[in-house]
Amino acid sequence: MEIHTNVSSVRTWWVWERVVLGVWMLTTLVLTRSYAGNLVSLLAVRYIPMPIQSLRDVVDHPIIFLVQEGTNQAYTIQTAKSGVFRDISDLQKKGRFQTFGVSELDKNLDVKVRRGDHTLINVETVAKIMMAQDFSATGRCDFYLAREEFITSMSAMTGPKDSSFINAFSRRIMAVREAGLYDYWLNSYTPNITSCLNPPTTMAVKSSFAVSNIWGTLVVYVAGLAVSFLLFCFELIYSHLRQCVRDEECDAVVERNSMTYKTTETSHVRP
């Protein structure tokens, strides 16, 4: 009598499976730490956008350009034949170039420019005075000066032609300017004129967190749980199907061995 049996070997862990598990755990750790650090920095520090720093930025940005009519700046832009000034002048066809009277200067600054969809061009001294006055009234720096300077203009005193006082006035004005008295008088005349010249680009947030601040974290957490649950269900189904296949194979082996056993036993029976 011969009995044929099949011995199933237990599946062991291979080296590459351990390597995959280690790499997966390390990747998960790095991604988790990186996301946590970025989330804390994003919630703790708020960046203040300053998109307009040059005339080219005005052309590329969907912002409306304001200039006071009858000024040297308006004349230079409207009569330009080429270059960036011509590009700004062409914005008038798109409704993004507007002029205003001198009586509307404060209103445009307080309403349109403060709203964030308008930018205003003016003499640097006048712009600093307006920003200083707004800071004195509100205690905030809601406006900033662009880094680029353009359309240089000169200020002068007029006098009679061929007058002997002209040379004397020129020397005195030059001495006052070189000594820095003009800037000193301007700063003394206008309080807080330097408060908003170098505004911070970041601001620390000290307010408490709300649900709206961490909704992204909750979405990622719920999505991770959902994906994990689906994978867990898939593993259960796959394991069950695999076990069923193994059971069918085992039944087939047992049945085949049983038939072999009977055949062998029959062949050994002697009459």
Sequence and secondary structure as in RCSB ss.txt:
>XXXX:A:sequence
MEIHTNVSSVRTWWVWERVVLGVWMLTTLVLTRSYAGNLVSLLAVRYIPMPIQSLRDVVDHPIIFLVQEGTNQAY
TIQTAKSGVFRDISDLQKKGRFQTFGVSELDKNLDVKVRRGDHTLINVETVAKIMMAQDFSATGRCDFYLAREEF
ITSMSAMTGPKDSSFINAFSRRIMAVREAGLYDYWLNSYTPNITSCLNPPTTMAVKSSFAVSNIWGTLVVYVAGL
AVSFLLFCFELIYSHLRQCVRDEECDAVVERNSMTYKTTETSHVRP
>XXXX:A:secstr
              HHHHHHHHHHHHHHHHHHHHHHHHHHHHHHEEE      SHHHHHHTT EEEEETTSHHHH
HHHT  SHHHHHHHHGGGGT EEEE GGGHHHIIIIIIHHTSEEEE  HHHHHHHHHHHHHHHSS      S   
          TT THHHHHHHHHHHHHHTTHHHHHHHHHSTTTTTTSS  SEEE  S   GGGSHHHHHHHHHHH
HHHHHHHHHHHHHHHHHHHHHHHHHHHHHHHHHHHHHHHHHHT   
